[in-house]
Amino acid sequence: MVLLSIVFIFLPKLNVIDIAGSGIRIDDFFLLAVILLITLLSLLKISHFNMILSDPVFRIVFYLFLLSCFSFLINLNDMKMANILYCVRLIEYSAFIYIGYYFYKFNINIYKIVLYYGLLSIGIIYLQHFNLFGGFVLGEYQSSVSGRPIGLTAGPWEVAMLLNIFIIFIQIYIKSNVKYMYLLIAFSAILLTGSRIALLSSVLILVISYWRVLFKSPIKFTLFSIFAGIFIVLSFNSTVYERSRALFTFDNIEYAKDFYSQIKPSDNVDLNKLSRQVNYNDTERDVSWMLRVRKWIYLFKNNMQSYKTIFFGHGPGYYGPAVDGSFVRVFGEIGLLGLFLYFMMLKKIMINDVLFYITIALCINMLFIDIIFSYKTMTFVFFIYGYYYNLLKQRHVQFFNNKTNI
C-alpha cells in the first residue's frame, strides 16, 4: 500500500469516468481500497479502531462527511447539480492521513518525497512553458498548456500551491546556502503558472520565517536581497504581471457594487452562465476579479434567504465544480457549520512548524481558489499531517516511557 501510494502521489490525474466537470480517477479505486482496508482492520482489531478514532483531524473529517450528507439530503429536492461524490471527496482524501502514518512507521523519508515531487513539477512546468510537454486537464491530456503550465496537476493554481509546500520544506530543512537556488527556481516556476495568490502566500511565508533572523546576519541579508532583486526583475516579464495590470483599479470596486444591486437570488442563475457573461477582453478591470465577484455575490445572496441555507448551505455540488474561493464555497454548500468545522480541522492540522506554514499557505490560497477541494493539494496536506502526527505521537510515548523509567 505504501509503495503504491508513492506511485499515485507522482501520477497525474487520469479520469476513468467523466462526471459533470469532474470524474472518477484511477486514484479513486486505490483510495477506496485503502478505506476498505482501514474499515476491515478497525472491525477486526479494536486497537486499530482506537488509533483512527484518536486522530482529531480524522474525527473532524468524519463530521464534515456527515454534515455534507445531511445538507445533501435536506436540499435534495432543490438541487440543480446533485452530485453525491462531493460528499465523500474529503473523507476519501483523508485516507492519506493513514498512508502518511505508515510512511513514518516504515521510516520512509517524507522530505525526499516532497523534494523530488517539487523538482519534477518545476521541470515539467518549464517543459510545458516551452510547449515541449502537455498536461492533464480535468483528467484528459492536452498537448499544449504553455499559456499557464499545470505540472502534474489539473491546473496552475494546484501545482502552484504544491510548490508552496516545496518552498516550506526547503526553507525549514535545508540549512546551507543552496536553499536559495531551490527557492529561486521554485519562485520562477510559480511565476510561469501565473498564480498570483500562490505567489503572495510564498512571499508571506518567507517573510514570516525570516523576519527574526534576516537583519541579524549580513550574509543572509545580502543573499536575500540578491534573491529579491532577481525575483523582481523576473516578475516584470511574467504571466503574473500581465494578469495583474488592472488589479488595483477603482473600476473593480464599482463593478462589484453595480452587480450587487442588480443580481437577485430569485433569478436562479447558474454560476457557469454568470462566468460566460464576463468580457474576457476587458482591459479596464481585472478579469479574475469580475469572475469571482459575480459568483460570490450571487452565492451570498442566495444563501442568506433562509436560516436553513445559512447554517447548512444548499448542499455539496449545488454551485457547480468551481466557485473560485474555498471559504465562499464551503459556506455556499454546507453553511456556517461547515465553515466552523473546516476552521477546526485546519487548526488541528497545525501540529509543528512545517504544518503551521502549510496551513497558512493553504488558508491564503483558499481565499481565491477552491484549493480545499483539490485532490493533489489535500492528499499532500493529509499525507504530511499523518506522517508528523505519528512522529510526534512516538516521541511523546518515548518521552513518557523515559520519564517512567526514571
N, C-alpha and C positions, 0 to 999 in steps of 0.2 A: 504493500500500500504506500509506504514512504517513497520507494523508488519510482512508482508510477506517478505520485504526486509531483515529483521533480519534473517529469516529462510534461505534465499538464500545466505546470507553472510557466514553462517556457513555450508551450504550444499556443499558437494564435487561436482566436475564436472561430470555430468552424461549425456552422449550422447543419444539422441533420434534417430538421423540420422547421420551416419558416412559419412563424405565428405572429401576425399583427405587428410588424416592425421589430419583432424580437425573434425568438425561436428556441428550439431545443438543440443543445450542442452535445458534442462528444463528451465534454466535461461533465454535463448533467448526469450522464449514465454512471460515470466514475463516482461523482459525489453522492448519487443515490445509493451506490454500493457501500460507500463509507458510512452513510447514515443508517443503512440496514445493519451493517456490522456493529455500529455503536449501539443500536437498539437491541440486537441479539446478545451482545456481551453484557449489556446492562440488565437484561432479563435473566441471564444465566448466573451473574455474579453481582451481588449486592454492593460489594466494594467498588466495582466499576461504575455502578449507578451513582454511588455517593461521590465518586470522583467527578463525574459530569455535573451533578447537582451542586457541588461545592463551588463551581466556577460562576462568579457573579455575572459575567458577560453572557454566558450560555443561558442563564436564567432570564435575563432581560430580553434576549433574542427570542426566547420561547414566549414571553409575554407579548412581544411585538407580533409574533405569529398569531397568537390567539386574538389580539386586537384587530389585526388585519382581516382575519376570518370573520369576526363579529361585524366589522364595518362592511365587509363584502356582503354578508347575509342581510343586514338591515337595509342595505341600499340596492338589493338585487333587482327590484322592480324598476329602479330609475337608472340603472347602469347603461351608459352609452357604449362603453368599451369594456365589458366584463371580461376579466382575464384572471382566472384562479391562480395562474402561475406567479402573479405578482405577490400573492400571499405567502408563498413558500420560498421565494427567492432568497431572503435574508437568512432564513434558517438553513437553507442549502449552502450558502456561502460560509456559514459559521462552522461547517464541518472541517474547515481548515484550522480552526482552533485545536481540534483533536489532532490533526496532522502535525501542526506545529509542536504540540505537546510531545509527540513521539519523535520529532526531529531532535529535540533536546535529549530525550531518553536514549536515543541511538547515537548521540554525540556527533550529529551532522552540523557542520559549521554554517550557521544561517547568514553570517556576514558574507561568505563566498557566494551563496545563492543570490543575494541582493546585488553584490558587486558584478557578478557575471551577467545577471539579467540586465542591469543598468548599462554596462558596456555594450552588450549585444543590442539593446534598444537604441543606444546612441549611434552605433554603426549602421543599423538599418534605417534610422532617421536620415542619416547623410546619404545613404544609397537611394532612399525614396526622394529626397530633395533633388538629387541629380537625375531622377527618373530612371534609375538603374534597377529598381525593385518596386513591386507593387505592394498592396496591403489588403487585409481582410476587413471590409466594411460591412457591418451587420452580418458577419459570418460568411460573406461571399467575396471572392478575390476580385480586386480591381487592379488593372495593370498600371495605373498611374494615380498616385496620391501626392504628387510633387508640390502642389499648392500648399498643403498643410500635412506634413508627414504624420503617420499614426503609429509607427513602430510595429509591435506585435499585438496591438490592441485594436479596439473598434473605432477609436477617434483620437484626435490630437490632444483633447482635454484629459483623456485617460492616461496616455503614455507620459504626458507632462506631469501628472500627479505622481506616477511611479518614479519619475526622475526626481521629484521632491524627496521621496523616500530614499533613493540612491544618494542624494546630497546629504541627507541627515546621517546615514551610515558612514559616509566618507568623512564628514565633519567630526563625528564622535570617535571613530575607530582608527583613523589614520593620523598619527602624530607628526610625521615628517612633512617637509615642505612639498612633497609630491602630491599632497592633497589638493594644492592649488591648481595643478594641471587637470586633475579629475573634475574639480569644480568648474573650471573654465569650459571644458568640453561639454559638461552637463548643462551649463547655462546656455551655451551656444546652441545645443540641441533643442532646449526649450524655446529659444528664440525662433528656431526654424518651424516649430509646431504652431507658433502664433498664439499660444495660450497665455493671455495676459494675467489671469488670476493665479495660474501656477507659477508664473514668473514673480509676481508680487509675493506669494507665500514663500518662495525660495529666498528672496531678498530679506524678508522679515525674519525667517529662521536664522539666517546668517547674522543679522543684526542682533537678535536676541542672544545667540550663543557667543557672540564676540564682544559685546559691549563692555564686559567686565575686564577683559584682558587686552583688548586691542590697543589701548593707549598706554599700557604698561610696558609693552615690548616694541622698541623701534623697528626691529626686523619684521615682526608680524604686521605692524602698521604700514611699512613700506610695501610688503608683498600684497597686502590687502588693497593699498592704493593703486598698485600696478594692475591688479586684477580688476578693480573698479573702473580704471581708465580704459582698459581693453574692452570691458563689457559695455561701457557707454558708447564707444566707437562702433562696436558691432550692432548695438541697438538701433542706431540711425539708419541701418541698412538691413532691416529685418521685417518679417511679416507682422510682428507685434507693433512696430512703429507705424506701418502702413494701415493697420486696422484701428489705430488709436488716434488718428488725425482729428477726428470730430468728437472725441470722447468728452472733453471738457468745454462744452458749449451750453449756453442758456437755452438753445433750441431744444435740447434733450428734455429739460425740465418742462418747458411749455408743451412739448409733445405729450408728456405723461399727464399733465393737468387737463389737456383737451380730451384725451382718450378717457380719462376717469369720469369726466362729465357726460360723455357720450354713451358709454357702454352700459347695458342693463343686463342683469342676470337672467331675466326672462327671455332674452334673445336666444338662449340655448345654443351659444356659438361653440363650434369645435375649435380647439386651440390650433390645430393644423390650418384651419381656414384663416384664423387670425394671423398666422405667420405668413401665409401666402399673400396677404394684403399689404405687407410691408414692401416699400420701394427699396430694393437692394442696391440701386444705383444712387441713392441719396448721399450727397457729399456734405450736407449741412449738419446732419445728425448721425450719431453712432448707430449703425445697423443692428448690432447685437443688443444695444440698449432698447431699440424700438421693438425688437422681437420679444424681449423679456418683459418689458413694461406692459405690453398688451396681454400677455399670458397671465402675469401676476395680478394685474388689476381685475381682470375678469374672474380669476380663481378666488381672489379675496372677497369680491362682492358676492360671488356665488355661494361661498361657504358661510358667509355671515347672515344668510337668510333664516337659519333656524339653529336652535341650541344643539340639535342632533348633529348637524354638519359641523358646527363649531368644535364640538368635543370629539366626535367620531369620524368626521370627514365624509366624503362621498364614496369612499371605497377604493381599494387598490386598482389602478388601471383606468379610473374614471376620466382622468385628464390626458390620457394617451401616453405614448412612450417617452415624451420629453417635455418637461416644464422649464428646464434651464435654471434650476435652483433647488437644491435639496431641501432646505428648510421650508420653502414655499410648497414644494411638492408633498412633503410629509404632512404639513397642515392640511393641504387640499385632500389628501387621500385618507388619512387616519386622525386628523384633527389635533387639538391641543394635547390630548392624552398621548398621541403618537409622538409629538414633539418632546413632551416630558420624558418619555421612555428612551427616545434617541439621545437626549442630553445625558440621561443617567448612564446609558451604555457607553457613550464617549468618555464620561468621567471615570468609569470603571476601567476603561482601556488604558488610561494613563498611569501605568504601574512603574515606569522607570523613565530615564531621560529620553531614550530612543522613542518610546511610545508617546511621551509628552509632546515632542516636536512633531511626530507623525500626526497626532490628533490635532495639533494647532494647524498644520498644513491642510489636513482634511477639512476642518471647520471653515478655513478661508476659502477653499475650493467649493465647499458646499453652498456658499453664498450665491454663486452664479452657475454652478454645474450640478447636474443630477448624479454627482460622484458617489453618493452613498448607495446608489443602486447599480454602480459599475462593477461588473464581475471581477476583472483583474485587480482593481483597486481594493475592493473589500476582501478578496481572498488573501491578498498580501497583508492587509492590516490584521485580519484574524489569524493568519498564519504566524506572523511576527508576535502577536499577542500570546498565542498558545505556547510558543517557544519560551518566551520570557516569563510567562506565568509559571510554567513548570520549573524553570531555572530558579526563580525566587522561592517557589514552594520547597524545592530540595534544599536550598540554602537555609531556609527557615527551620526545616526538620533537622538539618545538620547542626545548626546553632543550638536548637533546643536539646538535642542529644548530648552535645558537648557540655552544655550547662548542667544537664542532669548528672553526667559523669563526674563533674567537678564537685 
